[in-house]
Amino acid sequence: MMYLTDKGLKEDKVKSAYWPNKSFSNFKIIECGKWLPIFYIQNKNYNKAYEIYSQLKYLNNHAILNSLGTFHKKGIILLQISI
């Protein structure tokens, strides 16, 4: 679990997630919200990360509620996921 604090993210442990599409296999899904799970996807290739993000936005069966509108350098995206 990772917690959002006033000094940024604080990590306790890493939680992985399963994606049926093999193209997501190089991405790490890390939980970083105490009350509502928030995940980020990290990949060294910024363009590839954005491409995967664009696909994830439309995967209803993974219950992605909305993007938090954050797409950082180094290909990190924050997503809010339903519990």
Biopython code that builds the backbone (N, CA, C, O; Angstrom):
import numpy as np
from Bio.PDB.StructureBuilder import StructureBuilder

atoms = [
    (1, "MET", "N", (0.849, -1.189, 0.000)),
    (1, "MET", "CA", (0.000, 0.000, 0.000)),
    (1, "MET", "C", (0.889, 1.245, 0.000)),
    (1, "MET", "O", (1.888, 1.308, 0.716)),
    (2, "MET", "N", (0.516, 2.216, -0.801)),
    (2, "MET", "CA", (1.211, 3.498, -0.776)),
    (2, "MET", "C", (0.213, 4.558, -0.333)),
    (2, "MET", "O", (-0.965, 4.503, -0.684)),
    (3, "TYR", "N", (0.689, 5.508, 0.430)),
    (3, "TYR", "CA", (-0.182, 6.550, 0.944)),
    (3, "TYR", "C", (0.207, 7.898, 0.359)),
    (3, "TYR", "O", (1.388, 8.213, 0.221)),
    (4, "LEU", "N", (-0.811, 8.692, 0.014)),
    (4, "LEU", "CA", (-0.559, 10.055, -0.428)),
    (4, "LEU", "C", (-0.410, 10.924, 0.812)),
    (4, "LEU", "O", (-1.335, 11.015, 1.619)),
    (5, "THR", "N", (0.732, 11.556, 0.971)),
    (5, "THR", "CA", (0.966, 12.424, 2.118)),
    (5, "THR", "C", (1.297, 13.828, 1.609)),
    (5, "THR", "O", (1.413, 14.044, 0.402)),
    (6, "ASP", "N", (1.447, 14.765, 2.519)),
    (6, "ASP", "CA", (1.787, 16.125, 2.112)),
    (6, "ASP", "C", (3.199, 16.212, 1.546)),
    (6, "ASP", "O", (3.568, 17.216, 0.936)),
    (7, "LYS", "N", (3.989, 15.157, 1.751)),
    (7, "LYS", "CA", (5.351, 15.131, 1.209)),
    (7, "LYS", "C", (5.469, 14.188, 0.019)),
    (7, "LYS", "O", (6.575, 13.853, -0.404)),
    (8, "GLY", "N", (4.322, 13.757, -0.525)),
    (8, "GLY", "CA", (4.344, 12.873, -1.685)),
    (8, "GLY", "C", (3.891, 11.469, -1.319)),
    (8, "GLY", "O", (3.194, 11.261, -0.326)),
    (9, "LEU", "N", (4.298, 10.515, -2.138)),
    (9, "LEU", "CA", (3.892, 9.128, -1.916)),
    (9, "LEU", "C", (4.802, 8.449, -0.899)),
    (9, "LEU", "O", (6.022, 8.610, -0.936)),
    (10, "LYS", "N", (4.206, 7.702, -0.006)),
    (10, "LYS", "CA", (4.962, 6.923, 0.972)),
    (10, "LYS", "C", (4.609, 5.462, 0.762)),
    (10, "LYS", "O", (3.439, 5.085, 0.824)),
    (11, "GLU", "N", (5.626, 4.632, 0.511)),
    (11, "GLU", "CA", (5.384, 3.242, 0.144)),
    (11, "GLU", "C", (5.516, 2.299, 1.332)),
    (11, "GLU", "O", (6.462, 2.390, 2.114)),
    (12, "ASP", "N", (4.543, 1.386, 1.454)),
    (12, "ASP", "CA", (4.638, 0.303, 2.423)),
    (12, "ASP", "C", (4.958, -1.002, 1.708)),
    (12, "ASP", "O", (5.887, -1.715, 2.090)),
    (13, "LYS", "N", (4.183, -1.313, 0.664)),
    (13, "LYS", "CA", (4.450, -2.506, -0.118)),
    (13, "LYS", "C", (3.868, -2.321, -1.516)),
    (13, "LYS", "O", (3.022, -1.454, -1.735)),
    (14, "VAL", "N", (4.317, -3.122, -2.437)),
    (14, "VAL", "CA", (3.863, -3.026, -3.820)),
    (14, "VAL", "C", (2.807, -4.080, -4.086)),
    (14, "VAL", "O", (2.976, -5.242, -3.718)),
    (15, "LYS", "N", (1.721, -3.678, -4.722)),
    (15, "LYS", "CA", (0.646, -4.597, -5.066)),
    (15, "LYS", "C", (0.577, -4.689, -6.590)),
    (15, "LYS", "O", (0.529, -3.670, -7.279)),
    (16, "SER", "N", (0.574, -5.907, -7.105)),
    (16, "SER", "CA", (0.508, -6.083, -8.553)),
    (16, "SER", "C", (-0.931, -6.337, -8.982)),
    (16, "SER", "O", (-1.775, -6.715, -8.169)),
    (17, "ALA", "N", (-1.199, -6.128, -10.251)),
    (17, "ALA", "CA", (-2.538, -6.366, -10.786)),
    (17, "ALA", "C", (-2.415, -7.154, -12.082)),
    (17, "ALA", "O", (-1.434, -7.019, -12.814)),
    (18, "TYR", "N", (-3.415, -7.975, -12.355)),
    (18, "TYR", "CA", (-3.406, -8.809, -13.551)),
    (18, "TYR", "C", (-4.171, -8.122, -14.679)),
    (18, "TYR", "O", (-5.293, -7.656, -14.478)),
    (19, "TRP", "N", (-3.578, -8.059, -15.843)),
    (19, "TRP", "CA", (-4.240, -7.536, -17.031)),
    (19, "TRP", "C", (-4.299, -8.654, -18.062)),
    (19, "TRP", "O", (-3.267, -9.255, -18.362)),
    (20, "PRO", "N", (-5.484, -8.957, -18.621)),
    (20, "PRO", "CA", (-5.613, -10.045, -19.586)),
    (20, "PRO", "C", (-4.874, -9.776, -20.901)),
    (20, "PRO", "O", (-4.482, -10.710, -21.601)),
    (21, "ASN", "N", (-4.690, -8.501, -21.227)),
    (21, "ASN", "CA", (-3.996, -8.158, -22.463)),
    (21, "ASN", "C", (-2.486, -8.192, -22.222)),
    (21, "ASN", "O", (-1.974, -7.458, -21.377)),
    (22, "LYS", "N", (-1.784, -9.033, -22.955)),
    (22, "LYS", "CA", (-0.345, -9.213, -22.711)),
    (22, "LYS", "C", (0.465, -7.940, -22.960)),
    (22, "LYS", "O", (1.575, -7.801, -22.445)),
    (23, "SER", "N", (-0.080, -7.017, -23.740)),
    (23, "SER", "CA", (0.672, -5.789, -24.010)),
    (23, "SER", "C", (0.854, -4.948, -22.753)),
    (23, "SER", "O", (1.669, -4.026, -22.739)),
    (24, "PHE", "N", (0.097, -5.259, -21.688)),
    (24, "PHE", "CA", (0.232, -4.522, -20.435)),
    (24, "PHE", "C", (1.258, -5.151, -19.499)),
    (24, "PHE", "O", (1.498, -4.634, -18.407)),
    (25, "SER", "N", (1.865, -6.263, -19.916)),
    (25, "SER", "CA", (2.682, -7.043, -18.985)),
    (25, "SER", "C", (3.927, -6.312, -18.500)),
    (25, "SER", "O", (4.469, -6.664, -17.452)),
    (26, "ASN", "N", (4.394, -5.303, -19.232)),
    (26, "ASN", "CA", (5.588, -4.570, -18.810)),
    (26, "ASN", "C", (5.269, -3.399, -17.897)),
    (26, "ASN", "O", (6.155, -2.623, -17.538)),
    (27, "PHE", "N", (4.000, -3.274, -17.521)),
    (27, "PHE", "CA", (3.588, -2.155, -16.691)),
    (27, "PHE", "C", (3.397, -2.611, -15.254)),
    (27, "PHE", "O", (2.908, -3.711, -14.995)),
    (28, "LYS", "N", (3.793, -1.743, -14.321)),
    (28, "LYS", "CA", (3.588, -2.039, -12.911)),
    (28, "LYS", "C", (2.368, -1.263, -12.427)),
    (28, "LYS", "O", (2.249, -0.062, -12.668)),
    (29, "ILE", "N", (1.471, -1.955, -11.749)),
    (29, "ILE", "CA", (0.307, -1.308, -11.165)),
    (29, "ILE", "C", (0.548, -1.245, -9.660)),
    (29, "ILE", "O", (0.687, -2.278, -9.006)),
    (30, "ILE", "N", (0.597, -0.042, -9.117)),
    (30, "ILE", "CA", (0.951, 0.123, -7.713)),
    (30, "ILE", "C", (-0.156, 0.888, -6.990)),
    (30, "ILE", "O", (-0.544, 1.980, -7.403)),
    (31, "GLU", "N", (-0.648, 0.309, -5.927)),
    (31, "GLU", "CA", (-1.703, 0.954, -5.148)),
    (31, "GLU", "C", (-1.108, 2.076, -4.308)),
    (31, "GLU", "O", (-0.103, 1.876, -3.627)),
    (32, "CYS", "N", (-1.717, 3.245, -4.353)),
    (32, "CYS", "CA", (-1.152, 4.372, -3.598)),
    (32, "CYS", "C", (-2.244, 5.272, -3.023)),
    (32, "CYS", "O", (-2.071, 6.489, -2.953)),
    (33, "GLY", "N", (-3.359, 4.684, -2.613)),
    (33, "GLY", "CA", (-4.394, 5.475, -1.966)),
    (33, "GLY", "C", (-4.972, 4.719, -0.789)),
    (33, "GLY", "O", (-5.304, 3.541, -0.928)),
    (34, "LYS", "N", (-5.103, 5.347, 0.359)),
    (34, "LYS", "CA", (-5.562, 4.641, 1.549)),
    (34, "LYS", "C", (-7.067, 4.389, 1.505)),
    (34, "LYS", "O", (-7.516, 3.299, 1.859)),
    (35, "TRP", "N", (-7.853, 5.379, 1.078)),
    (35, "TRP", "CA", (-9.301, 5.228, 1.121)),
    (35, "TRP", "C", (-9.868, 4.800, -0.231)),
    (35, "TRP", "O", (-10.627, 3.834, -0.302)),
    (36, "LEU", "N", (-9.511, 5.498, -1.288)),
    (36, "LEU", "CA", (-9.849, 5.071, -2.644)),
    (36, "LEU", "C", (-8.561, 4.604, -3.293)),
    (36, "LEU", "O", (-7.569, 5.332, -3.283)),
    (37, "PRO", "N", (-8.555, 3.412, -3.854)),
    (37, "PRO", "CA", (-7.341, 2.949, -4.512)),
    (37, "PRO", "C", (-6.998, 3.841, -5.700)),
    (37, "PRO", "O", (-7.854, 4.136, -6.534)),
    (38, "ILE", "N", (-5.757, 4.262, -5.765)),
    (38, "ILE", "CA", (-5.260, 5.027, -6.907)),
    (38, "ILE", "C", (-4.042, 4.290, -7.439)),
    (38, "ILE", "O", (-3.151, 3.918, -6.675)),
    (39, "PHE", "N", (-4.006, 4.083, -8.740)),
    (39, "PHE", "CA", (-2.926, 3.312, -9.320)),
    (39, "PHE", "C", (-2.136, 4.152, -10.314)),
    (39, "PHE", "O", (-2.685, 5.051, -10.949)),
    (40, "TYR", "N", (-0.858, 3.859, -10.444)),
    (40, "TYR", "CA", (-0.124, 4.473, -11.541)),
    (40, "TYR", "C", (0.538, 3.400, -12.378)),
    (40, "TYR", "O", (0.897, 2.328, -11.893)),
    (41, "ILE", "N", (0.686, 3.721, -13.645)),
    (41, "ILE", "CA", (1.276, 2.807, -14.602)),
    (41, "ILE", "C", (2.599, 3.420, -15.024)),
    (41, "ILE", "O", (2.650, 4.586, -15.415)),
    (42, "GLN", "N", (3.659, 2.649, -14.946)),
    (42, "GLN", "CA", (4.976, 3.189, -15.244)),
    (42, "GLN", "C", (5.651, 2.394, -16.348)),
    (42, "GLN", "O", (5.675, 1.163, -16.326)),
    (43, "ASN", "N", (6.193, 3.112, -17.302)),
    (43, "ASN", "CA", (6.947, 2.482, -18.372)),
    (43, "ASN", "C", (7.988, 3.478, -18.839)),
    (43, "ASN", "O", (7.721, 4.679, -18.878)),
    (44, "LYS", "N", (9.170, 3.000, -19.195)),
    (44, "LYS", "CA", (10.248, 3.901, -19.600)),
    (44, "LYS", "C", (9.950, 4.611, -20.919)),
    (44, "LYS", "O", (10.463, 5.700, -21.176)),
    (45, "ASN", "N", (9.115, 3.986, -21.753)),
    (45, "ASN", "CA", (8.779, 4.579, -23.043)),
    (45, "ASN", "C", (7.534, 5.448, -22.869)),
    (45, "ASN", "O", (6.424, 4.934, -22.731)),
    (46, "TYR", "N", (7.727, 6.768, -22.876)),
    (46, "TYR", "CA", (6.624, 7.714, -22.627)),
    (46, "TYR", "C", (5.491, 7.534, -23.627)),
    (46, "TYR", "O", (4.326, 7.503, -23.230)),
    (47, "ASN", "N", (5.804, 7.414, -24.910)),
    (47, "ASN", "CA", (4.769, 7.276, -25.934)),
    (47, "ASN", "C", (3.987, 5.977, -25.757)),
    (47, "ASN", "O", (2.766, 5.960, -25.913)),
    (48, "LYS", "N", (4.686, 4.893, -25.432)),
    (48, "LYS", "CA", (4.006, 3.613, -25.217)),
    (48, "LYS", "C", (3.108, 3.693, -23.989)),
    (48, "LYS", "O", (1.999, 3.160, -23.988)),
    (49, "ALA", "N", (3.580, 4.350, -22.962)),
    (49, "ALA", "CA", (2.768, 4.504, -21.752)),
    (49, "ALA", "C", (1.484, 5.264, -22.067)),
    (49, "ALA", "O", (0.414, 4.915, -21.569)),
    (50, "TYR", "N", (1.588, 6.296, -22.888)),
    (50, "TYR", "CA", (0.395, 7.059, -23.239)),
    (50, "TYR", "C", (-0.556, 6.229, -24.100)),
    (50, "TYR", "O", (-1.776, 6.332, -23.971)),
    (51, "GLU", "N", (0.011, 5.414, -24.970)),
    (51, "GLU", "CA", (-0.811, 4.540, -25.818)),
    (51, "GLU", "C", (-1.600, 3.557, -24.964)),
    (51, "GLU", "O", (-2.792, 3.356, -25.197)),
    (52, "ILE", "N", (-0.955, 2.945, -23.984)),
    (52, "ILE", "CA", (-1.628, 2.008, -23.092)),
    (52, "ILE", "C", (-2.684, 2.742, -22.263)),
    (52, "ILE", "O", (-3.785, 2.235, -22.051)),
    (53, "TYR", "N", (-2.331, 3.943, -21.798)),
    (53, "TYR", "CA", (-3.277, 4.752, -21.025)),
    (53, "TYR", "C", (-4.546, 5.024, -21.838)),
    (53, "TYR", "O", (-5.656, 4.944, -21.312)),
    (54, "SER", "N", (-4.374, 5.345, -23.117)),
    (54, "SER", "CA", (-5.521, 5.618, -23.977)),
    (54, "SER", "C", (-6.420, 4.392, -24.094)),
    (54, "SER", "O", (-7.643, 4.516, -24.147)),
    (55, "GLN", "N", (-5.807, 3.202, -24.133)),
    (55, "GLN", "CA", (-6.586, 1.969, -24.197)),
    (55, "GLN", "C", (-7.282, 1.693, -22.864)),
    (55, "GLN", "O", (-8.438, 1.270, -22.839)),
    (56, "LEU", "N", (-6.580, 1.931, -21.763)),
    (56, "LEU", "CA", (-7.137, 1.645, -20.445)),
    (56, "LEU", "C", (-8.378, 2.479, -20.145)),
    (56, "LEU", "O", (-9.285, 2.019, -19.451)),
    (57, "LYS", "N", (-8.420, 3.711, -20.669)),
    (57, "LYS", "CA", (-9.551, 4.584, -20.396)),
    (57, "LYS", "C", (-10.878, 3.968, -20.830)),
    (57, "LYS", "O", (-11.936, 4.341, -20.323)),
    (58, "TYR", "N", (-10.821, 3.033, -21.762)),
    (58, "TYR", "CA", (-12.053, 2.488, -22.312)),
    (58, "TYR", "C", (-12.306, 1.037, -21.910)),
    (58, "TYR", "O", (-13.172, 0.382, -22.490)),
    (59, "LEU", "N", (-11.571, 0.530, -20.935)),
    (59, "LEU", "CA", (-11.779, -0.843, -20.491)),
    (59, "LEU", "C", (-12.805, -0.866, -19.352)),
    (59, "LEU", "O", (-12.445, -0.748, -18.181)),
    (60, "ASN", "N", (-14.066, -1.015, -19.703)),
    (60, "ASN", "CA", (-15.131, -0.973, -18.698)),
    (60, "ASN", "C", (-15.007, -2.083, -17.666)),
    (60, "ASN", "O", (-15.325, -1.878, -16.495)),
    (61, "ASN", "N", (-14.546, -3.262, -18.088)),
    (61, "ASN", "CA", (-14.479, -4.387, -17.172)),
    (61, "ASN", "C", (-13.402, -4.209, -16.100)),
    (61, "ASN", "O", (-13.332, -5.008, -15.166)),
    (62, "HIS", "N", (-12.563, -3.175, -16.217)),
    (62, "HIS", "CA", (-11.586, -2.896, -15.169)),
    (62, "HIS", "C", (-12.029, -1.727, -14.298)),
    (62, "HIS", "O", (-11.295, -1.281, -13.416)),
    (63, "ALA", "N", (-13.247, -1.235, -14.559)),
    (63, "ALA", "CA", (-13.877, -0.243, -13.685)),
    (63, "ALA", "C", (-13.020, 0.982, -13.410)),
    (63, "ALA", "O", (-12.909, 1.435, -12.271)),
    (64, "ILE", "N", (-12.415, 1.514, -14.465)),
    (64, "ILE", "CA", (-11.678, 2.760, -14.301)),
    (64, "ILE", "C", (-12.688, 3.901, -14.274)),
    (64, "ILE", "O", (-13.379, 4.151, -15.262)),
    (65, "LEU", "N", (-12.769, 4.586, -13.148)),
    (65, "LEU", "CA", (-13.781, 5.630, -13.000)),
    (65, "LEU", "C", (-13.401, 6.874, -13.796)),
    (65, "LEU", "O", (-14.204, 7.386, -14.575)),
    (66, "ASN", "N", (-12.201, 7.348, -13.603)),
    (66, "ASN", "CA", (-11.757, 8.531, -14.324)),
    (66, "ASN", "C", (-10.251, 8.696, -14.156)),
    (66, "ASN", "O", (-9.643, 8.208, -13.203)),
    (67, "SER", "N", (-9.690, 9.392, -15.106)),
    (67, "SER", "CA", (-8.281, 9.749, -14.975)),
    (67, "SER", "C", (-8.204, 10.937, -14.027)),
    (67, "SER", "O", (-9.078, 11.804, -14.044)),
    (68, "LEU", "N", (-7.177, 10.982, -13.214)),
    (68, "LEU", "CA", (-6.998, 12.137, -12.344)),
    (68, "LEU", "C", (-6.360, 13.294, -13.110)),
    (68, "LEU", "O", (-6.052, 14.338, -12.536)),
    (69, "GLY", "N", (-6.167, 13.093, -14.417)),
    (69, "GLY", "CA", (-5.624, 14.150, -15.255)),
    (69, "GLY", "C", (-4.137, 14.358, -15.060)),
    (69, "GLY", "O", (-3.609, 15.422, -15.383)),
    (70, "THR", "N", (-3.462, 13.358, -14.537)),
    (70, "THR", "CA", (-2.037, 13.492, -14.267)),
    (70, "THR", "C", (-1.248, 12.527, -15.134)),
    (70, "THR", "O", (-1.364, 11.310, -14.985)),
    (71, "PHE", "N", (-0.458, 13.062, -16.028)),
    (71, "PHE", "CA", (0.429, 12.230, -16.845)),
    (71, "PHE", "C", (1.827, 12.807, -16.682)),
    (71, "PHE", "O", (2.181, 13.797, -17.322)),
    (72, "HIS", "N", (2.606, 12.184, -15.829)),
    (72, "HIS", "CA", (3.911, 12.721, -15.464)),
    (72, "HIS", "C", (4.977, 12.359, -16.488)),
    (72, "HIS", "O", (4.763, 11.525, -17.368)),
    (73, "LYS", "N", (6.118, 12.998, -16.354)),
    (73, "LYS", "CA", (7.296, 12.580, -17.107)),
    (73, "LYS", "C", (7.642, 11.168, -16.650)),
    (73, "LYS", "O", (7.210, 10.738, -15.581)),
    (74, "LYS", "N", (8.414, 10.450, -17.448)),
    (74, "LYS", "CA", (8.797, 9.065, -17.182)),
    (74, "LYS", "C", (7.616, 8.113, -17.320)),
    (74, "LYS", "O", (7.688, 6.972, -16.863)),
    (75, "GLY", "N", (6.534, 8.562, -17.943)),
    (75, "GLY", "CA", (5.420, 7.660, -18.243)),
    (75, "GLY", "C", (4.629, 7.197, -17.043)),
    (75, "GLY", "O", (4.258, 6.026, -16.970)),
    (76, "ILE", "N", (4.363, 8.076, -16.107)),
    (76, "ILE", "CA", (3.578, 7.696, -14.931)),
    (76, "ILE", "C", (2.192, 8.319, -15.036)),
    (76, "ILE", "O", (2.059, 9.518, -15.281)),
    (77, "ILE", "N", (1.171, 7.505, -14.850)),
    (77, "ILE", "CA", (-0.209, 7.949, -14.942)),
    (77, "ILE", "C", (-0.918, 7.585, -13.641)),
    (77, "ILE", "O", (-0.768, 6.469, -13.144)),
    (78, "LEU", "N", (-1.678, 8.505, -13.098)),
    (78, "LEU", "CA", (-2.495, 8.204, -11.921)),
    (78, "LEU", "C", (-3.927, 7.955, -12.359)),
    (78, "LEU", "O", (-4.512, 8.754, -13.091)),
    (79, "LEU", "N", (-4.484, 6.849, -11.909)),
    (79, "LEU", "CA", (-5.866, 6.501, -12.233)),
    (79, "LEU", "C", (-6.631, 6.230, -10.951)),
    (79, "LEU", "O", (-6.063, 5.753, -9.968)),
    (80, "GLN", "N", (-7.921, 6.535, -10.964)),
    (80, "GLN", "CA", (-8.768, 6.189, -9.826)),
    (80, "GLN", "C", (-9.577, 4.956, -10.221)),
    (80, "GLN", "O", (-10.247, 4.953, -11.254)),
    (81, "ILE", "N", (-9.516, 3.918, -9.404)),
    (81, "ILE", "CA", (-10.149, 2.642, -9.709)),
    (81, "ILE", "C", (-11.236, 2.371, -8.668)),
    (81, "ILE", "O", (-11.054, 2.657, -7.485)),
    (82, "SER", "N", (-12.361, 1.820, -9.112)),
    (82, "SER", "CA", (-13.415, 1.491, -8.146)),
    (82, "SER", "C", (-12.968, 0.329, -7.268)),
    (82, "SER", "O", (-12.196, -0.529, -7.699)),
    (83, "ILE", "N", (-13.458, 0.311, -6.044)),
    (83, "ILE", "CA", (-13.067, -0.740, -5.087)),
    (83, "ILE", "C", (-13.761, -2.042, -5.441)),
    (83, "ILE", "O", (-13.567, -3.049, -4.760)),
]
sb = StructureBuilder()
sb.init_structure("model")
sb.init_model(0)
sb.init_chain("A")
sb.init_seg("    ")
for serial, (resi, resn, name, xyz) in enumerate(atoms, 1):
    if name == "N":
        sb.init_residue(resn, " ", resi, " ")
    sb.init_atom(name, np.array(xyz, "f"), 0.0, 1.0, " ", f" {name:<3s}", serial, name[0])
structure = sb.get_structure()
